[in-house]
């Protein structure tokens, strides 16, 4: 699909029909071409800030918003550590490219749903009851996979805590023993019955259980779910979602953002929201964020803007694998997305 990376020449944005280079400059070009985009790495001025991304509109330079957190250090052979691309460049990609959906043909599986696709390490798996597959990317083939210790389970119940792999569905709780390549029974303290797909969420560091009046945090050292008190009621765990490092809770008229310093939920104002806006219908292509199939998030203005597709992906049908975006909704269709620049910029 699309990739972006930083090297000593500048920011490279790779799409299916063109490559775009966002040039790193220490001085603003005196005779820029129309639609030229630069990443400014010079001293701060009234109009230009170090790390800012700017676009020439034919008359003047306009800031795209945000900044690139780490810009290339010309004294080094590599880009500095940290995020190479931040909100401004991601928004530029959203504004200037489109996703085009095309029919995807798989081998080994035909009509399958994204909710049962899961990942562990570098592998991608599909689990639906007793049907288990592992994806061979070189041939686009879903090959038969045999598991030991647990033969009937679903990808929708698989989750990671950073170190371990679990399957959680009601009272069926397992952990994967990597050394012996087998699933083993898992005993939790504090909670004995929960399902990952409906009850568990993470802020990127810790794991939580949320079901209206019952709120817990996982102590991974002791495998104990301990009571957790929040300043708001999180009714449904899937309505918690992430935009990079930021965590939101979206449930109808309740819109909040998590302050990770105080661990308090604070009111969040969005623009362009529909009624009954819920986090469970938000998804990403690895760059942009979408609501269902008809809104895309402008991350600079916090506005949800209308979007049209050549094919509308079904709710819950999208999944990412190795930089590619797919839509899998059973007999309703299997698709792959290609990102293309709306207007080729050289």
C-alpha positions in Angstrom: 0.0 0.0 0.0 1.9 3.1 1.2 5.1 3.5 3.2 7.0 6.5 4.4 10.5 6.8 5.8 13.2 9.4 6.4 16.7 9.3 4.9 19.4 11.9 4.4 17.7 13.2 1.3 14.4 13.9 2.9 11.1 12.2 3.7 10.1 9.6 1.1 6.4 8.8 0.6 5.9 5.7 -1.5 2.5 5.1 -3.2 1.5 2.7 -5.9 1.6 5.2 -8.7 4.4 7.6 -7.6 7.0 8.4 -5.0 7.0 11.8 -3.3 10.0 13.3 -1.8 9.5 15.9 0.9 12.8 17.8 0.8 14.6 18.7 4.0 15.9 22.2 3.8 17.7 24.6 6.2 16.8 27.6 4.0 13.4 28.1 2.4 13.7 28.0 -1.5 13.5 31.4 -3.0 11.8 30.1 -6.2 9.7 27.2 -5.2 7.5 25.3 -7.6 3.8 25.1 -7.0 2.7 22.4 -4.5 6.3 21.9 -3.3 6.5 20.4 0.2 9.4 20.9 2.5 10.5 19.8 5.9 12.2 22.8 7.5 15.4 22.0 9.5 16.8 25.5 9.9 16.7 28.0 12.7 13.3 29.2 13.9 11.9 32.3 12.2 8.6 34.2 12.5 7.1 32.1 9.7 9.1 28.8 9.8 9.7 26.5 12.7 12.3 23.7 12.9 10.7 20.4 12.2 7.7 22.0 10.5 6.2 20.8 7.2 5.2 23.4 4.7 3.6 23.5 1.3 3.8 26.2 -1.4 0.4 27.0 -2.8 1.6 29.1 -5.7 1.5 32.4 -3.7 2.8 31.7 -0.3 4.0 28.9 2.1 1.4 27.4 4.3 2.0 25.2 7.4 0.5 21.8 7.1 0.2 21.7 10.9 2.1 19.7 13.5 5.7 18.9 13.1 8.1 16.1 12.4 9.4 15.1 15.8 12.9 14.1 14.7 14.5 15.5 11.5 17.5 14.2 9.8 20.9 15.1 11.3 23.3 15.8 8.4 26.3 14.8 10.6 25.0 11.3 10.9 24.4 8.5 8.4 21.0 7.7 9.8 17.9 9.6 10.8 17.7 10.3 14.5 15.7 7.9 16.6 12.1 8.6 17.4 9.1 9.2 15.1 10.2 10.1 11.6 6.7 11.0 10.5 4.1 12.8 12.6 0.7 14.3 12.3 1.5 16.9 9.6 3.0 14.6 7.0 0.3 12.0 7.8 -2.3 14.6 7.1 -0.6 15.6 3.8 -0.9 11.9 2.7 -4.6 11.9 3.6 -5.2 15.1 1.7 -3.2 14.2 -1.4 -3.8 10.5 -1.9 -6.7 8.2 -2.3 -7.3 4.5 -1.6 -8.6 2.5 -4.5 -10.1 -0.9 -3.7 -9.6 -3.9 -6.0 -10.8 -7.5 -5.8 -8.3 -9.7 -4.0 -8.0 -13.4 -4.8 -6.6 -15.7 -2.0 -5.6 -19.3 -2.1 -6.6 -21.8 0.6 -9.4 -19.5 1.9 -12.0 -17.7 -0.1 -14.9 -16.4 2.0 -13.5 -15.3 5.4 -13.9 -12.5 7.8 -11.3 -10.0 9.1 -12.3 -10.5 12.7 -10.8 -14.0 12.8 -7.4 -12.8 11.4 -4.7 -12.4 14.0 -0.9 -11.9 14.2 1.9 -13.2 16.3 5.4 -12.0 15.6 6.0 -12.0 11.8 3.2 -14.5 11.1 -0.5 -13.9 10.2 -3.1 -16.5 11.1 -6.7 -17.2 10.6 -8.7 -19.2 13.3 -12.4 -19.9 13.0 -13.4 -22.8 15.3 -11.4 -25.8 14.0 -10.3 -24.1 10.8 -6.8 -22.8 11.3 -4.5 -21.3 8.6 -1.2 -19.4 8.4 -0.6 -17.0 5.6 2.2 -17.6 3.1 2.7 -14.1 1.8 4.8 -15.0 -1.2 2.0 -17.0 -2.8 -1.0 -15.3 -1.1 -2.0 -18.8 0.2 -3.6 -19.6 3.5 -1.9 -22.9 4.5 -3.3 -25.4 7.0 -2.0 -24.8 10.6 -2.1 -27.4 13.4 -2.1 -26.3 17.0 -1.4 -28.3 20.1 -3.3 -28.1 23.4 -6.2 -26.1 22.0 -7.8 -27.1 18.7 -11.0 -25.1 18.7 -10.7 -21.4 19.1 -11.3 -18.1 17.3 -9.0 -15.3 16.2 -11.3 -12.7 17.7 -10.2 -14.0 21.2 -6.4 -13.8 20.7 -4.5 -11.0 22.4 -0.9 -10.1 23.5 0.3 -8.4 26.7 3.6 -7.6 25.2 5.3 -10.9 26.2 2.6 -13.6 26.1 -0.1 -14.7 23.7 -3.5 -15.5 25.1 -6.9 -16.8 24.1 -9.8 -15.5 26.2 -13.4 -16.3 25.5 -15.7 -16.6 28.6 -14.3 -19.2 31.0 -12.0 -20.6 28.2 -8.7 -19.1 29.1 -5.3 -20.2 27.5 -1.8 -19.0 27.3 0.6 -20.1 24.5 3.8 -21.9 25.7 6.3 -20.8 23.0 9.0 -23.1 24.2 6.8 -26.2 23.8 4.7 -24.8 20.9 1.4 -25.5 22.6 -1.6 -23.9 24.3 -1.9 -24.4 28.0 -4.7 -23.5 30.5 -4.4 -20.1 32.1 -5.5 -19.2 35.5 -6.2 -15.5 36.3 -6.8 -14.0 39.7 -9.5 -11.4 40.2 -11.4 -12.4 37.1 -12.2 -15.9 35.8 -14.4 -15.2 32.9 -13.9 -12.5 30.2 -13.7 -12.2 26.4 -11.0 -10.2 24.7 -13.2 -9.0 21.8 -15.8 -7.4 24.1 -14.0 -6.7 27.4 -10.3 -5.8 27.1 -8.5 -2.7 25.9 -5.0 -1.2 26.4 -3.6 2.3 26.7 -0.4 1.1 25.1 1.2 0.3 28.5 -1.4 -1.5 30.7 -4.4 -3.7 30.0 -7.9 -3.1 31.3 -11.2 -4.8 31.7 -14.3 -2.6 31.2 -17.9 -3.7 31.5 -20.0 -0.8 32.9 -19.8 -1.1 36.7 -16.9 -3.6 36.6 -13.5 -2.0 35.9 -10.1 -3.8 36.3 -6.4 -3.3 35.5 -4.1 -6.3 34.9 -1.1 -6.8 37.2 1.0 -8.8 34.8 3.5 -9.9 37.4 0.9 -11.7 39.4 -1.7 -12.4 36.6 -4.2 -10.5 38.8 -7.0 -8.3 37.6 -7.2 -5.6 40.2 -10.1 -3.2 40.7 -9.7 0.1 38.8 -11.5 3.4 39.4 -12.0 5.8 36.6 -13.5 9.3 36.6 -16.0 8.2 33.9 -17.9 5.0 33.2 -16.4 3.0 30.4 -19.4 0.9 29.3 -18.0 -0.9 26.3 -14.3 -1.7 25.9 -14.3 -1.7 22.0 -15.3 2.0 22.2 -11.7 2.8 23.4 -9.5 3.5 20.4 -6.0 4.9 19.7 -4.7 7.7 17.4 -0.9 7.0 17.7 0.0 7.5 21.4 -3.4 9.2 22.2 -6.3 7.2 23.7 -9.9 8.1 23.2 -13.3 6.9 24.4 -16.1 7.4 22.0 -19.6 6.3 23.0 -22.5 8.4 21.5 -22.5 11.8 23.1 -19.7 10.8 25.5 -16.4 11.8 23.9 -13.2 11.7 26.0 -9.4 11.7 25.7 -7.1 10.1 28.3 -4.6 12.3 30.1 -1.8 9.9 30.6 -0.1 12.1 33.2 -3.1 12.2 35.5 -4.8 9.1 34.1 -8.0 11.1 34.1 -10.4 11.1 31.2 -11.0 14.7 29.9 -13.8 15.9 27.5 -12.9 15.8 23.9 -14.4 18.0 21.2 -14.6 16.8 17.6 -15.9 18.5 14.5 -18.1 16.9 12.0 -19.3 14.1 14.2 -22.4 12.1 13.3 -24.9 11.0 15.9 -24.1 7.9 17.9 -20.4 8.1 17.1 -18.7 5.0 18.6 -15.1 4.0 18.8 -15.8 0.4 17.7 -16.4 1.7 14.1 -13.1 3.5 13.8 -10.3 1.9 11.9 -6.9 2.9 10.3 -5.1 2.1 7.1 -1.8 2.7 8.9 -1.8 6.4 8.1 -5.3 7.9 8.2 -8.2 7.2 10.5 -11.8 6.5 9.3 -15.2 6.2 10.8 -17.2 3.4 9.2 -16.9 4.0 5.4 -17.9 7.6 5.1 -15.7 9.9 7.3 -11.9 10.5 7.5 -10.2 12.3 10.3 -8.4 15.6 9.6 -5.8 15.3 12.4 -4.7 18.9 12.2 -8.2 20.3 12.8 -9.8 17.4 14.6 -12.5 17.3 12.0 -14.2 14.2 10.6 -14.7 14.9 6.9 -16.8 13.1 4.3 -15.0 10.6 2.1 -16.1 8.5 -0.9 -14.8 5.1 -2.1 -15.0 3.1 -5.2 -16.2 0.3 -3.0 -17.4 0.8 0.6 -15.6 -1.4 3.0 -18.0 -3.2 5.5 -17.8 -2.3 9.2 -15.1 -4.4 10.9 -13.8 -5.8 7.6 -10.4 -4.2 7.4 -7.1 -5.6 8.5 -3.4 -4.7 7.9 -0.6 -7.1 7.0 3.0 -6.2 6.0 2.0 -2.7 5.0 -1.0 -3.8 3.0 -4.6 -3.0 3.7 -7.3 -5.6 3.1 -11.1 -5.8 3.4 -12.5 -9.3 4.2 -16.2 -9.7 4.7 -17.0 -13.2 3.8 -19.1 -13.7 0.7 -19.6 -9.9 0.4 -16.1 -9.6 -0.9 -12.3 -9.8 -0.5 -10.4 -6.6 -1.5 -7.0 -5.0 -1.3 -6.4 -1.3 -1.2 -3.9 0.6 -3.4 -2.9 4.2 -2.4 -2.4 6.6 -5.3 -1.6 10.3 -5.5 -4.5 12.3 -6.6 -2.2 14.6 -8.6 1.3 13.5 -9.3 3.8 15.8 -7.6 7.4 15.7 -8.7 
